[in-house]
């Protein structure tokens, strides 16, 4: 299990699973209202990278659509798959 070196901050947030997408939406809005930021899924609060088993391009597109449909005003953002370790 890889360990992420940075700690959560005003511009960096970790979410363990995609089931946290609603609280992640709140984080995204907070980033948009401040300096911007980076949100990682598949990382625990203690910075252990647990990964995202079965993450597909369709899952990423569905997540993008979820945020695009549920955040107002519309934001410019990107979702990218990143490998740690």
C-alpha positions in Angstrom: 0.0 0.0 0.0 1.5 3.3 -1.1 1.5 6.3 1.2 0.8 9.8 -0.1 3.3 12.3 1.2 1.2 15.4 1.5 -1.4 16.0 4.2 -4.9 17.2 3.7 -5.1 21.0 3.5 -7.2 23.9 2.2 -6.3 22.7 -1.3 -6.0 18.9 -0.9 -8.7 16.4 0.2 -8.8 12.6 0.4 -11.9 10.4 0.1 -11.8 6.7 0.7 -14.4 5.6 -1.8 -16.8 6.9 -4.5 -19.6 6.4 -2.0 -18.4 9.7 -0.6 -19.2 11.6 -3.8 -21.8 13.8 -2.1 -19.4 15.1 0.6 -16.8 15.3 -2.2 -19.2 17.7 -4.1 -19.2 19.9 -1.0 -15.4 19.9 -1.1 -15.4 20.7 -4.8 -17.6 23.7 -4.2 -15.3 24.8 -1.4 -12.3 24.6 -3.6 -14.1 26.6 -6.3 -14.9 29.3 -3.7 -11.3 29.6 -2.7 -8.0 28.9 -4.4 -9.0 25.6 -6.1 -7.7 22.2 -5.1 -7.2 18.6 -5.7 -9.5 15.8 -4.5 -8.3 12.2 -4.5 -10.5 9.1 -4.2 -9.0 5.9 -3.0 -6.9 7.4 -0.2 -7.7 7.2 3.5 -7.3 10.1 5.8 -4.1 8.6 7.2 -2.7 9.0 3.6 -2.7 5.3 2.8 -3.5 4.7 -0.9 -6.1 1.9 -1.0 -6.9 2.3 -4.6 -10.1 2.1 -6.6 -10.7 -1.4 -7.8 -12.6 -1.7 -11.0 -12.3 2.0 -11.9 -13.3 2.4 -15.5 -13.5 5.2 -18.0 -17.3 4.9 -17.7 -17.1 5.3 -14.0 -15.1 8.5 -14.5 -17.6 9.8 -17.1 -20.5 9.0 -14.7 -18.8 10.8 -11.9 -18.2 13.8 -14.1 -21.8 13.8 -15.2 -22.9 13.5 -11.5 -21.0 16.6 -10.5 -21.9 18.6 -13.6 -25.6 17.9 -13.0 -25.5 18.6 -9.2 -23.2 21.6 -8.8 -24.5 25.1 -9.5 -23.2 27.3 -10.9 -21.4 25.0 -13.4 -17.7 24.5 -12.8 -14.8 23.7 -15.0 -13.1 20.7 -13.6 -11.4 17.5 -14.7 -11.2 14.0 -13.3 -8.0 12.0 -14.0 -7.0 8.6 -13.0 -3.7 8.7 -11.1 -1.6 5.7 -10.0 0.4 5.9 -6.7 3.0 3.4 -5.6 
